[in-house]
């Protein structure tokens, strides 16, 4: 791991990384005092990128004058060791002066420097109501880091739900070419959300603080019983804390997670958030409440039988099978029938940005044209890999796949459904088999089709090479999600695999 304190050194090293490899860069910004929550972000970035950059910077701009910037916990030596153990390649530890921020030791945003100002609709509620200027300071420093590092993806924890929404909003508004990845809250065994500020708590206060999450859990149970009214859920949380005199509640609010608009009733997604002081320590926590039906993501290597199994699982469970492969074939067909070269990426990006794919169990349409049979021709098959490898195509189709699955009740298969397309899927499966098993299956398939049958050794070598390529490709590499259940299908029939996955789905959902 390389550690840099200057912009010049950081940018120089990143330029060397980019020139030596086409791999992606993942970025994890932190204020130090690292804990398991931060480490989970770094491990996620490590799993999904060739290069991982982390920063440790206590940002004066996001503290207001009433907050004690000087007392914020700092443990750089320990942080450095934790970053290296988590697989971080580059640790950036700049001073405020290096980033052009006033260094008089004061907090707040009173400066003659250019700032990113977040709309009031995002800052006038939740934490922003009592921390004026805080999110402008966050947005400004994250903008600096994104400009300097230019990552493909940046990773943030769901615990800071308002911060996450603010960053997603300005990144979208300002057209930053970066994906903002939301990662689940990591908790102590007691349920207390991991936070650097937990270090301020006494042992007794730590026990008291666990009541924050318990109150949210109580509301979650109420929600799952069909209570979607905001006042019922908020009252449930507040009543749970009435018997805790050492907890001073600042707010309990129910908002839409992306726009942060207050909700009276949950129709799709909601963020139930709380802020409170335990002693003098301010803590925040939240839970996501979704009305959508569960999503099942099935990933795995080529030849593992994902497509056949996924279709049968969907039929058995009454889920919609979202055929992502058909979507890539549809784009390939459209490119070929538009007179565009499959190598003309700008033209394809223009085309895919204005097309619409419609999928039903019976047919595939693109721009209102039925192409169900046309996408299965040898010509489309021969070109689909080249089209699917283009980032503009992938971004557009991932966006459409997420929109299709907004209300849940779907099952999908691919290489990175659980890691990238639907990292919040309720059920994640990594379906695989040994290379030898997949090679034997391939021989049987070719025999059934009456085609020439290579030797087992030849097939083993071919499939192993395909696995290596799929696992190391820059776009959509084959990865097993950290929270996916691995299912090795050696010696199992298709029906046995389907039965096993159905039982796993039912157990996970329950």
C-alpha positions, -999 to 999 in steps of 0.1 A, spaced: 0 0 0 12 35 -10 5 64 13 4 99 -1 -1 133 15 2 155 -16 -21 159 -46 9 158 -70 21 124 -57 -15 110 -57 -22 121 -92 12 109 -105 7 74 -90 -29 71 -103 -17 81 -138 8 52 -136 -19 28 -125 -42 38 -154 -14 35 -179 -4 1 -168 -40 -14 -166 -75 -9 -178 -90 -19 -145 -114 2 -125 -107 24 -94 -129 22 -63 -128 50 -37 -136 50 0 -135 84 17 -133 84 55 -125 108 83 -104 81 100 -110 65 134 -118 34 113 -141 6 124 -157 -24 109 -182 -3 90 -154 14 71 -136 -18 65 -167 -33 49 -167 -5 24 -130 -12 16 -136 -49 12 -165 -42 -11 -143 -19 -32 -116 -45 -32 -139 -71 -45 -152 -49 -73 -121 -30 -85 -85 -35 -96 -74 -4 -76 -87 8 -43 -81 43 -30 -91 53 6 -87 87 22 -84 98 58 -93 135 62 -111 152 90 -129 178 70 -132 212 88 -159 224 64 -185 199 77 -182 209 113 -201 240 125 -186 263 151 -205 247 179 -190 213 172 -156 203 185 -134 197 155 -103 194 176 -118 165 197 -128 144 167 -110 110 172 -78 105 152 -58 73 150 -38 75 118 -12 47 126 -40 22 134 -60 34 104 -31 28 81 -27 -7 93 -65 -14 89 -65 0 54 -36 -22 43 -52 -53 59 -84 -45 40 -66 -45 6 -63 -8 0 -38 1 -27 -35 38 -21 -41 58 11 -45 96 7 -39 116 39 -39 153 29 -38 183 52 -65 209 50 -38 233 35 -30 207 7 -67 208 -3 -69 246 -2 -90 247 30 -83 273 57 -60 260 84 -66 283 113 -81 254 132 -117 268 130 -147 248 118 -174 258 94 -178 270 59 -168 307 63 -143 308 35 -135 327 3 -130 294 -15 -155 279 -40 -181 257 -23 -207 232 -35 -240 244 -21 -266 217 -16 -303 226 -23 -323 234 8 -347 206 0 -319 182 10 -305 201 40 -335 216 58 -345 184 75 -330 155 94 -294 163 104 -293 194 82 -318 212 104 -294 215 133 -261 214 114 -261 244 91 -235 242 63 -226 206 72 -237 191 39 -222 219 18 -189 210 35 -194 173 27 -204 180 -9 -174 203 -14 -148 179 -1 -163 149 -19 -163 170 -51 -126 177 -46 -118 140 -41 -139 129 -71 -121 154 -93 -86 144 -81 -91 106 -80 -116 102 -108 -128 68 -95 -152 45 -113 -171 39 -81 -172 55 -47 -185 37 -16 -206 51 12 -224 36 41 -262 36 45 -259 47 81 -254 83 69 -285 81 49 -289 119 43 -253 122 33 -257 93 8 -288 110 -7 -270 144 -9 -240 128 -27 -261 108 -51 -280 140 -59 -251 163 -67 -232 136 -85 -262 132 -108 -268 169 -111 -232 177 -120 -228 147 -143 -199 131 -125 -188 99 -143 -188 79 -111 -212 53 -96 -222 60 -60 -224 26 -42 -246 23 -11 -234 -3 14 -254 -18 43 -250 -6 79 -226 -27 100 -236 -32 136 -222 -43 168 -235 -77 181 -259 -56 203 -273 -39 172 -256 -5 178 -246 10 144 -208 12 141 -196 48 144 -164 66 151 -183 85 177 -191 54 197 -156 59 212 -171 88 232 -196 65 250 -190 50 284 -198 13 289 -232 22 304 -240 47 276 -231 20 250 -257 -3 265 -282 26 265 -275 35 229 -286 0 217 -322 12 224 -320 33 192 -319 3 169 -343 -16 191 -368 12 186 -363 11 149 -367 -27 149 -400 -24 167 -412 0 139 -399 -24 113 -421 -52 128 -451 -30 127 -444 -21 91 -442 -58 81 -476 -63 97 -490 -38 72 -488 -5 90 -476 20 64 -487 53 80 -458 76 90 -474 87 123 -478 51 134 -442 42 127 -428 74 142 -449 70 173 -437 34 177 -401 46 178 -407 75 201 -428 55 225 -400 29 227 -376 56 239 -398 73 264 -385 51 292 -349 60 284 -342 93 302 -305 92 291 -315 94 254 -325 129 242 -341 125 208 -333 152 182 -356 139 155 -375 108 142 -385 112 106 -398 91 77 -386 103 43 -382 90 7 -346 77 6 -335 94 -26 -353 127 -25 -355 130 13 -391 143 9 -412 136 40 -437 108 37 -471 104 52 -476 69 38 -452 43 24 -460 33 -11 -426 20 -22 -394 28 -2 -389 48 30 -360 58 53 -370 58 89 -342 78 106 -334 89 141 -308 112 157 -303 114 194 -278 123 221 -267 97 246 -249 118 272 -231 144 251 -226 120 221 -248 126 191 -257 93 173 -277 86 141 -293 54 128 -319 44 103 -336 15 86 -349 11 50 -386 0 47 -396 -14 13 -430 -26 1 -414 -43 -29 -414 -80 -32 -381 -98 -28 -355 -99 -56 -335 -131 -63 -300 -126 -79 -283 -157 -93 -247 -153 -104 -221 -178 -115 -196 -189 -142 -205 -200 -177 -217 -235 -180 -232 -236 -145 -267 -239 -158 -279 -205 -146 -303 -198 -174 -322 -231 -173 -323 -232 -135 -333 -195 -131 -363 -200 -155 -375 -230 -136 -371 -212 -102 -391 -183 -115 -419 -206 -126 -419 -225 -93 -420 -194 -72 -443 -173 -94 -416 -147 -100 -409 -127 -131 -378 -140 -149 -360 -109 -161 -340 -122 -191 -310 -99 -190 -293 -118 -218 -323 -111 -241 -318 -74 -233 -282 -74 -246 -293 -94 -276 -320 -68 -283 -294 -40 -283 -272 -61 -306 -300 -67 -330 -308 -30 -330 -272 -20 -337 -270 -45 -366 -302 -33 -381 -294 4 -378 -263 1 -401 -239 9 -372 -206 -9 -369 -204 -29 -337 -170 -11 -331 -185 24 -333 -190 29 -295 -201 66 -296 -228 58 -322 -240 28 -301 -240 49 -270 -262 74 -288 -285 46 -300 -289 28 -267 -296 60 -248 -329 65 -267 -342 30 -270 -367 11 -249 -369 -26 -243 -401 -43 -233 -399 -78 -218 -428 -102 -211 -427 -140 -206 -438 -144 -242 -419 -119 -262 -391 -93 -265 -398 -59 -280 -375 -30 -287 -390 4 -297 -424 -14 -300 -410 -39 -325 -413 -77 -317 -379 -92 -320 -384 -124 -300 -372 -147 -327 -348 -123 -344 -325 -120 -314 -318 -158 -314 -301 -159 -348 -264 -169 -352 -256 -134 -364 -268 -118 -332 -251 -146 -311 -218 -139 -328 -219 -102 -320 -236 -99 -286 -204 -103 -266 -188 -73 -283 -219 -52 -277 -222 -63 -240 -186 -53 -233 -193 -16 -240 -198 5 -209 -225 27 -224 -246 -3 -232 -241 -18 -198 -250 14 -180 -282 19 -200 -294 -17 -195 -285 -18 -158 -307 13 -155 -336 -4 -173 -331 -36 -153 -334 -17 -120 -365 1 -133 -381 -32 -142 -374 -46 -108 -385 -15 -88 -415 -33 -73 -395 -66 -69 -409 -101 -75 -381 -109 -100 -353 -133 -104 -322 -126 -126 -291 -144 -135 -257 -132 -147 -221 -124 -136 -226 -95 -113 -263 -92 -105 -257 -96 -68 -226 -75 -66 -235 -46 -89 -270 -46 -105 -289 -55 -73 -265 -54 -44 -296 -50 -21 -313 -82 -34 -330 -101 -6 -317 -134 -19 -283 -139 -35 -270 -171 -50 -237 -180 -65 -244 -210 -86 -213 -229 -97 -197 -263 -104 -162 -275 -108 -146 -270 -142 -145 -307 -147 -183 -310 -140 -191 -281 -164 -169 -297 -191 -187 -330 -188 -221 -313 -191 -209 -294 -222 -199 -327 -238 -234 -341 -232 -250 -309 -246 -229 -312 -278 -237 -349 -281 -274 -342 -278 -271 -315 -305 -252 -338 -328 -221 -316 -329 -184 -325 -328 -173 -333 -292 -139 -320 -281 -119 -340 -255 -126 -335 -219 -91 -319 -214 -97 -295 -243 -130 -284 -227 -115 -280 -193 -88 -257 -207 -114 -237 -227 -138 -232 -197 -109 -224 -173 -98 -197 -198 -133 -183 -200 -135 -182 -162 -103 -163 -160 -114 -138 -186 -148 -133 -170 -133 -128 -135 -107 -102 -147 -126 -82 -173 -128 -44 -166 -166 -42 -170 -189 -65 -151 -164 -91 -138 -176 -124 -125 -176 -120 -87 -193 -138 -58 -211 -113 -36 -198 -113 0 -233 -122 13 -242 -146 -15 -249 -183 -8 -226 -205 -28 -243 -236 -43 -220 -261 -59 -240 -283 -82 -216 -312 -90 -236 -344 -91 -270 -326 -89 -298 -328 -115 -315 -296 -127 -346 -304 -107 -325 -310 -75 -308 -276 -80 -341 -259 -86 -356 -275 -55 -326 -264 -34 -328 -228 -46 -365 -226 -40 -360 -237 -4 -332 -212 1 -354 -184 -13 -383 -194 10 -359 -196 40 -343 -162 33 -376 -144 27 -391 -158 58 
